[in-house]
Amino acid sequence: MLNILIAFLLLSGTFFLVSSSIGVIRFSDVYARLHATTKAATLGISGLLIGVCLFMHVEHKTLSGQLLLAIVFVLLTAPVAAHMISKAAHQAGIKPVAKDKKVKFNKTIQKQKQYQK
């Protein structure tokens, strides 16, 4: 039963990380990309690390404190870092792209600012 839980955590963590990387490619502005990255990557990394921690407990009868600290570190720092990046983008004057104005993938943030003016 525990092996099914471990497999579920590893697969769901992988799914969230893949969806996060797709979101970075597909979304049009820095705010949407940041939202996709933060939410999905936090869940993905946490799921993977919890799965690995349970696997180590089942196979080797050990509980890794380093993995538990890594989980706590990711859960605490990812939202704070995303908030700081979005605040810096807001203070730099980068506005969200409207739904009718699509930005091509290869444009940089500087080109996005020129596009929005």
VEXTORLO-489299 format. One record per residue: x negated, y negated, z of N, C-alpha, C in turn. Coordinates in steps of 0.1 Angstrom, whole numbers. Each point is the difference from the previous one (the first is absolute). Example, Ala and Ser with C-alpha at 12.3 -4.5 7.8 and 13.67 -1.06 7.14 Angstrom:
2
+-------+-------+-------+-------+-------+-------+-------+-------+-------+
:    nu :    nv :    nw :   cau :   cav :   caw :    cu :    cv :    cw :
+-------+-------+-------+-------+-------+-------+-------+-------+-------+
:  -132 :    57 :    78 :     9 :   -12 :     0 :    -9 :   -12 :     0 :
:     4 :   -11 :    -7 :    -9 :   -11 :     0 :     8 :   -11 :     8 :
+-------+-------+-------+-------+-------+-------+-------+-------+-------+
//
This chain:
117
+-------+-------+-------+-------+-------+-------+-------+-------+-------+
:    nu :    nv :    nw :   cau :   cav :   caw :    cu :    cv :    cw :
+-------+-------+-------+-------+-------+-------+-------+-------+-------+
:    -8 :    12 :     0 :     8 :   -12 :     0 :    -9 :   -13 :     0 :
:   -10 :     1 :     8 :    -9 :   -12 :     0 :    -8 :    -2 :   -13 :
:    -2 :    11 :    -7 :    -6 :    -1 :   -13 :     9 :    -8 :   -10 :
:    13 :     2 :     1 :     9 :    -7 :    -9 :     0 :   -15 :     3 :
:    -1 :    -3 :    13 :    -1 :   -14 :     4 :   -12 :    -7 :    -5 :
:   -11 :     8 :     1 :   -13 :    -5 :    -5 :     0 :    -3 :   -15 :
:     6 :    10 :    -7 :     1 :    -2 :   -15 :     9 :   -11 :    -3 :
:    11 :    -2 :     7 :     9 :   -11 :    -2 :    -7 :   -14 :     2 :
:    -7 :    -1 :    11 :    -7 :   -12 :     3 :   -11 :    -3 :   -10 :
:    -7 :    10 :    -5 :   -11 :    -3 :   -10 :     7 :    -3 :   -13 :
:    10 :     6 :    -4 :     7 :    -3 :   -13 :     7 :   -13 :     0 :
:     6 :    -3 :    11 :     7 :   -13 :     1 :   -10 :   -12 :     1 :
:   -11 :     2 :     7 :   -11 :   -10 :     0 :    -5 :    -2 :   -14 :
:    -3 :    11 :    -7 :    -4 :    -2 :   -14 :    10 :    -7 :    -9 :
:    12 :     4 :     2 :    11 :    -7 :    -8 :     0 :   -15 :     3 :
:    -1 :    -4 :    12 :     0 :   -14 :     3 :   -12 :    -7 :    -5 :
:   -12 :     6 :     0 :   -12 :    -6 :    -5 :     1 :    -2 :   -15 :
:     5 :    10 :    -7 :     2 :    -1 :   -15 :    10 :   -10 :    -3 :
:    11 :    -1 :     7 :    10 :   -10 :    -3 :    -6 :   -14 :     3 :
:    -8 :    -1 :    10 :    -7 :   -13 :     3 :    -9 :    -5 :   -12 :
:    -7 :    10 :    -5 :    -9 :    -4 :   -11 :     8 :    -3 :   -13 :
:    11 :     6 :    -2 :     9 :    -3 :   -11 :     6 :   -14 :     2 :
:     3 :    -3 :    12 :     6 :   -13 :     3 :   -10 :   -11 :    -2 :
:   -13 :     2 :     2 :   -10 :   -10 :    -2 :    -1 :    -3 :   -15 :
:     1 :    10 :    -8 :    -1 :    -1 :   -15 :    13 :    -6 :    -5 :
:    12 :     4 :     4 :    12 :    -4 :    -6 :     6 :   -14 :     4 :
:    -2 :    -4 :    13 :     6 :   -12 :     4 :    -7 :   -12 :    -5 :
:     8 :   -11 :    -1 :    -5 :   -12 :    -8 :    -8 :   -10 :     8 :
:     3 :    -2 :    13 :    -7 :   -11 :     7 :    -7 :     6 :    13 :
:    -7 :    -9 :     6 :    -8 :     5 :    12 :     8 :     4 :    12 :
:    12 :    -6 :     1 :     9 :     3 :    12 :     6 :    14 :    -2 :
:     5 :     3 :   -12 :     5 :    13 :    -2 :   -10 :    11 :     0 :
:   -12 :    -3 :    -5 :   -11 :    10 :     1 :    -4 :     3 :    14 :
:     0 :   -11 :     8 :    -4 :     1 :    14 :    10 :     8 :     8 :
:    13 :    -2 :    -3 :    10 :     7 :     6 :    -1 :    15 :    -3 :
:    -1 :     3 :   -12 :    -2 :    14 :    -4 :   -12 :     7 :     6 :
:   -11 :    -7 :     0 :   -12 :     6 :     5 :     1 :     2 :    15 :
:     5 :   -10 :     8 :     0 :     1 :    14 :     9 :    10 :     5 :
:    13 :     0 :    -5 :     9 :    10 :     6 :    -3 :    14 :    -4 :
:    -3 :     2 :   -12 :    -3 :    14 :    -5 :   -13 :     5 :     5 :
:   -10 :    -8 :     0 :   -13 :     5 :     4 :    -1 :     2 :    15 :
:     7 :    -8 :     8 :     1 :     3 :    14 :     6 :    13 :     3 :
:    11 :     3 :    -6 :     7 :    13 :     2 :    -8 :    11 :    -6 :
:    -7 :    -2 :   -11 :    -7 :    10 :    -7 :   -13 :     4 :     8 :
:    -7 :   -10 :     4 :   -12 :     3 :     8 :     3 :     7 :    13 :
:    11 :    -6 :     7 :     4 :     6 :    13 :     5 :    15 :    -2 :
:     7 :     2 :   -10 :     5 :    14 :    -3 :   -12 :    10 :    -2 :
:    -9 :    -5 :    -8 :   -12 :     9 :    -3 :    -8 :     2 :    13 :
:    -3 :   -10 :     7 :    -8 :     1 :    12 :     7 :     9 :    11 :
:    13 :    -2 :     1 :     8 :     8 :    10 :     0 :    15 :    -5 :
:     1 :     2 :   -13 :    -1 :    14 :    -5 :   -13 :     6 :     2 :
:   -11 :    -7 :    -2 :   -13 :     5 :     2 :    -3 :     2 :    15 :
:     6 :    -8 :     9 :    -2 :     1 :    14 :     7 :    13 :     5 :
:    12 :     2 :    -5 :     8 :    13 :     3 :    -7 :    12 :    -5 :
:    -6 :    -1 :   -12 :    -7 :    11 :    -6 :   -12 :     4 :     8 :
:    -8 :   -10 :     5 :   -11 :     2 :     8 :     4 :     7 :    13 :
:    12 :    -4 :     6 :     5 :     6 :    12 :     4 :    14 :    -2 :
:     6 :     3 :   -11 :     4 :    14 :    -3 :   -12 :     9 :    -3 :
:    -9 :    -4 :    -8 :   -10 :     8 :    -5 :   -12 :     1 :    10 :
:    -4 :   -11 :     6 :   -12 :     0 :     8 :     3 :    -2 :    15 :
:    13 :    -2 :     4 :     4 :    -2 :    14 :    -6 :   -12 :     6 :
:    -2 :   -10 :    -8 :    -6 :   -13 :     5 :     9 :   -11 :    -4 :
:     0 :   -11 :     8 :     7 :   -12 :    -3 :   -10 :   -11 :    -2 :
:     0 :    -5 :   -12 :   -10 :   -10 :    -4 :     4 :   -14 :     5 :
:    -8 :    -6 :     9 :     3 :   -13 :     5 :    -3 :   -10 :   -11 :
:   -10 :     3 :    -9 :    -3 :   -10 :   -10 :    11 :    -1 :   -10 :
:     7 :    11 :    -4 :    11 :    -1 :    -9 :    12 :    -8 :     7 :
:     2 :     2 :    13 :    11 :    -7 :     6 :    -3 :   -15 :     1 :
:   -13 :    -3 :     2 :    -4 :   -14 :     0 :     1 :    -6 :   -14 :
:    -3 :     7 :   -10 :     2 :    -5 :   -14 :    14 :    -2 :    -3 :
:     9 :     8 :     5 :    15 :    -2 :    -3 :     4 :   -13 :     7 :
:    -4 :    -2 :    13 :     4 :   -12 :     7 :    -6 :   -12 :    -7 :
:   -12 :     1 :    -4 :    -7 :   -11 :    -7 :     7 :    -4 :   -13 :
:     4 :    10 :    -8 :     7 :    -3 :   -12 :    14 :    -6 :     2 :
:     7 :     5 :    10 :    14 :    -5 :     3 :    -1 :   -14 :     6 :
:   -11 :    -4 :     6 :    -1 :   -13 :     6 :    -5 :   -10 :   -10 :
:   -10 :     3 :    -8 :    -7 :    -9 :    -8 :     7 :    -3 :   -14 :
:     6 :    10 :    -6 :     6 :    -2 :   -13 :    10 :   -10 :    -1 :
:    10 :    -1 :     9 :    10 :   -11 :    -1 :    -6 :   -13 :     3 :
:   -10 :    -1 :     9 :    -6 :   -13 :     3 :    -8 :    -5 :   -12 :
:    -7 :     9 :    -6 :    -8 :    -4 :   -12 :     9 :    -4 :   -11 :
:    11 :     6 :    -2 :    10 :    -3 :   -10 :     6 :   -14 :     2 :
:     3 :    -3 :    13 :     5 :   -13 :     4 :   -10 :   -11 :    -3 :
:   -13 :     3 :     3 :   -10 :   -10 :    -2 :    -2 :    -3 :   -15 :
:     0 :    10 :    -8 :    -1 :    -1 :   -14 :    11 :    -8 :    -6 :
:    12 :     3 :     4 :    12 :    -6 :    -5 :     1 :   -15 :     4 :
:    -5 :    -3 :    12 :     0 :   -13 :     5 :   -11 :    -9 :    -8 :
:   -11 :     7 :    -3 :   -10 :    -7 :    -8 :     5 :    -3 :   -14 :
:     7 :    10 :    -5 :     6 :    -2 :   -14 :    10 :   -12 :     0 :
:     8 :     0 :    11 :    10 :   -10 :     1 :    -6 :   -14 :     1 :
:   -11 :    -1 :     9 :    -7 :   -13 :     2 :    -7 :    -4 :   -13 :
:    -4 :    10 :    -8 :    -7 :    -4 :   -13 :    10 :    -4 :   -10 :
:    13 :     1 :     3 :    10 :    -5 :   -10 :     4 :    10 :   -10 :
:    -3 :    13 :     2 :     5 :    10 :    -9 :    14 :     3 :     3 :
:     9 :    -2 :    -9 :    14 :     3 :     1 :     4 :    13 :    -5 :
:    10 :     6 :     5 :     5 :    13 :    -5 :     5 :    -2 :   -15 :
:    -2 :    10 :    -8 :     4 :     0 :   -14 :    15 :     3 :     0 :
:     8 :    -8 :    -7 :    14 :     3 :    -1 :     2 :    12 :    -8 :
:    11 :     7 :     1 :     3 :    12 :    -7 :     0 :    -1 :   -15 :
:     4 :   -12 :    -5 :     0 :    -2 :   -14 :   -13 :    -3 :    -6 :
:   -10 :    -3 :     8 :   -14 :    -4 :    -5 :    -9 :    12 :     4 :
:    -3 :     8 :   -10 :    -9 :    12 :     3 :   -14 :    -4 :    -3 :
:    -9 :     4 :     9 :   -14 :    -3 :    -2 :    -7 :    12 :    -5 :
:    -9 :    -1 :   -10 :    -7 :    11 :    -5 :   -10 :     5 :    10 :
:    -3 :    13 :    -1 :    -8 :     7 :    10 :   -14 :    -6 :     1 :
:    -6 :    -5 :   -11 :   -14 :    -3 :     0 :    -2 :   -15 :     4 :
:    10 :    -7 :     4 :    -2 :   -14 :     4 :    -5 :    -1 :    14 :
:    -8 :    -9 :     3 :    -5 :    -2 :    13 :     9 :    -9 :     8 :
:    -3 :    -2 :    12 :     8 :    -9 :     9 :    -1 :   -14 :    -5 :
:   -11 :    -4 :    -5 :    -2 :   -14 :    -6 :     9 :    -2 :   -12 :
:     1 :    10 :    -8 :     9 :    -1 :   -12 :    14 :     0 :     4 :
:     3 :     7 :    11 :    14 :     1 :     5 :     4 :   -14 :     4 :
:    -9 :    -7 :     7 :     3 :   -14 :     5 :     3 :    -9 :   -12 :
:    -8 :     1 :   -11 :     2 :    -8 :   -12 :    13 :     4 :    -6 :
:     4 :    12 :     0 :    12 :     5 :    -7 :    12 :    -6 :     7 :
:     0 :    -1 :    14 :    11 :    -5 :     7 :     2 :   -15 :     0 :
:   -10 :    -7 :    -4 :     2 :   -15 :    -1 :     8 :    -5 :   -11 :
+-------+-------+-------+-------+-------+-------+-------+-------+-------+
//
